[in-house]
């Protein structure tokens, strides 16, 4: 049963703006137990004028996720609505691409509105940030799991020496850090773990986290694509140029910084656009940043369900995202022609020494169309020849 538990003596006004105006929280949907947690009380105190609506579960908000008429307010909802709940499953699970393990998430959903985002496929008609307030349980779970792993004696694709834990499979932690201290707590945790490091991808430049003192134990992956493409599909994100310019500062602050070229969208002229992006990186990055740089390349996946949702709030993006003539169908999703990892197979890693994939056979694990896969491999080689000497992981 829903109830409005907003303090009645307050007059509602426009929410407090944070994250450079990306968020202006006016309504908070919260599970009843949120107020029992210190982090929950901290967040509520930060937004004292927001309307509070109790809900049985952060996954069960019919007026939010089930409101088909709310799709037109997709971006407005992301800006004005916050959901608070508890993370029920705090277990870590193995993963074999950009990390060794996926940590229990401290949030779900995002204030940004990238029109290709896979998280939105699971959330129905709205996908604002859900922040989890039981951060102590999440931190304890990661710490116990890392202790069980012992030291890392054999290198993996994720890292040669440390176990890598993904923190942001369903969210962007750079934005989450503007809501609470969850991200600060996680960065602090990994400073203390002798055998592990954290990682997360981001499209938002939050310079507040430069002061978190990661000491090399948190890897940030700035997601990049050609700026003109980004302007169309990376809705409510930091500009690509600003992400690139931030890399040196984050390296100097003690973060390991990688780049994530993804999703690769096959627009007209995409090869030339990526060549320009590589040049932008080459010109902007310091030698210190280049020496530690690694890259991921991830191809676009899309679904008919998300396509239909996007047509109702951002149809222009679908002109380049939904191209059945260039996409293959797999498990109800359409993959852009290129590469995809098969189940049970680790993704390919591009080896600087051999210039050949570390896997036998096709240069990309599970490649759908080898000829187009090789086209991208050649493009990745061009990036490496652009003086950056980056390690490249192809997914």
Secondary structure, DSSP 8 states (H G I E B T S, - for coil): --EE-S-TTS---S--EEGGGTEE--EEEEEGGGGGSHHHHHHHHHTTTSEEEEESBTTB-HHHHS-GGGGGGHHHHHHHEEEEE--S----EE--SS-SEE---SEES-SS--TT-SGGGGTTT---EEEES-HHHHHHHHHHHHHHH----S--SS-SSSEEEE--TTS-HHHHTTT-SHHHHHHHHHHH-TTEEEEEEES---GGGGGG--TT-EEEEEEE--HHHHHHHSTTS--HHHHHHHHHHHHHTT-EEEEEEEEE---TTHHHHHHHHHHHHHHH--HHHHHT-EEEEEE-EEEHHHHHHHTTT-HHHHHHH--GGGEEEETTEEEESS----TT---EEE-TTTSSBSSSSSSSTT-S-HHHHHHHHHHHHHHIIIII--EEEE-
